[in-house]
Amino acid sequence: MAKTLLTTVFFLCVAASSYASPSLRIDKPQHDFGTVTQEDKVEHFFEIENAGDSDLVIEKLVPS
């Protein structure tokens, strides 16, 4: 009984570790523009990388 239980747990752990998942990586996730007036136009580009092993889908972005 114990051997069957250990075998089942082993295979569940192997299956869970082999599950593919995306992983979002942003080197610098924050940017400070400093003092900006209404007349100023500012922009910043964030480098986003999928460090996982399956497709990463970004469905919604919300500014802070």
C-alpha positions in Angstrom: 0.0 0.0 0.0 2.8 2.4 0.9 4.7 1.6 -2.2 1.6 2.4 -4.4 1.0 5.6 -2.6 4.7 6.7 -3.0 4.5 5.8 -6.7 1.4 7.9 -7.2 2.8 10.9 -5.4 6.0 10.6 -7.5 4.1 10.6 -10.8 1.9 13.5 -9.6 5.0 15.6 -8.8 6.6 14.8 -12.1 3.4 15.7 -14.0 3.1 19.0 -12.1 6.7 20.0 -12.7 6.5 19.3 -16.4 3.4 21.5 -16.9 4.1 24.3 -19.3 3.4 27.9 -18.1 4.2 31.4 -19.2 6.3 33.7 -17.0 6.3 37.4 -17.5 9.6 39.1 -16.8 10.2 42.9 -16.8 13.7 44.1 -15.9 12.6 47.5 -14.7 8.9 47.4 -13.9 8.7 51.1 -12.7 9.7 54.4 -14.3 9.7 57.8 -12.7 9.3 60.7 -15.1 10.0 63.2 -12.4 8.1 66.6 -12.6 6.0 66.8 -15.7 3.8 69.7 -16.8 0.7 69.4 -18.9 2.5 70.7 -22.0 5.1 68.0 -21.8 4.8 64.9 -23.8 6.5 61.9 -22.2 6.8 58.3 -23.0 8.6 55.2 -21.8 8.9 51.7 -23.3 9.0 48.7 -21.0 10.8 45.6 -22.3 8.6 42.6 -21.6 9.9 39.1 -22.0 8.1 35.7 -21.8 10.6 33.7 -19.7 8.2 30.7 -19.6 7.8 27.8 -21.9 4.3 28.5 -23.3 2.6 31.4 -25.0 2.1 34.5 -22.8 -1.2 36.4 -23.6 -1.6 39.9 -22.2 -5.4 40.6 -22.1 -5.6 43.9 -20.2 -3.2 46.7 -19.1 -4.2 49.1 -16.3 -2.1 52.2 -15.6 -1.4 53.0 -12.0 
